[in-house]
Amino acid sequence: MKNTNINLGIDLGGTKIEIAALDFSTNNIIYRHRIPSPQNVYKDTLQAISDLVFETEQKLGLECQVGIGIPGSISSLSNKVRNANSIWLNDKPLLNDLSKILRKSIKIENDANCFTISEATDGAGANYNSVFGVILGTGVGSGIVINQQIVKGSNGLAGEWGHNPLPWKTKSEKGSKDCWCGKTDCIEKYISGPSIEKEYLKIFGEKKPLKIIVDKCLKGDENCSLLMDQFISRVARCFASVINFLDPDVIVIGGGLSNIERIYTDVPKIWSKWIFSGKAETKILKAIHGDSSGVRGAAWLNKN
Ligand SMILES: [Zn+2]
């Protein structure tokens, strides 16, 4: 049986694949399931995704539309995946292969775009016309949604801000960090979770997981505070550059680092140094749907 109110969203991550069924009539997730991502073998990824869809449809007794959020994106020229940090997906015709296996047309979108459309539709950005969504986690991804529509750009690259260079670098920041994308000093190398862990190791000679570092900062540890000051300065510079070229109504933040409260309180206190007008009223808000934004946004891809 077909049901146009219930759509499936899949979040294809580097470590897990999650599926959820979103009921558009209530905006509630009525079913979700998560499995570990197969590693390094493309056909295992195809198999895992198709099994999840078939099992979910069987459980619901429904045939549903399917949207998938992926790291990277589908090239409009080759129709193949590119820029995925799950590198076994790159140069593979994921959209065509899955459409064939599932015997229906599906939609695939960059995971940060899924996050942003989710938050712009019924999340923290729901009351704003222009939303810049940022995932600060193991990487840095971002998306732009204007009037409830994902801005893709003519090359499908809109929002790939994490691989621009860190703006207004200090002397010590220049030319020091090589990125997996082949460039140097990408934003992702400065304001992602691994970047904070590496910085901590470099300054204090100790390896600590991000959660511990953030907890220590919250408890007022002086060493951590210095590290956090540096992080807040970098985030402020990065967001100031977004305001200077896009000037969104709101910046919505998700991912593991979105729990750092100083982003919301301290970044707006210092970003005016780099903002062209010297002042900005732009809101910075924490994502409402947390971990669910990926699957929710993927399901929203088929909302007409
Ligand atoms: Zn890069």
Boltz pocket constraint, residues with backbone or C-beta under 6 A from the ligand:
constraints:
  - pocket:
      binder: B
      contacts: [[A, 162], [A, 163], [A, 179], [A, 180], [A, 181], [A, 182], [A, 183], [A, 186], [A, 188]]
      max_distance: 6.0
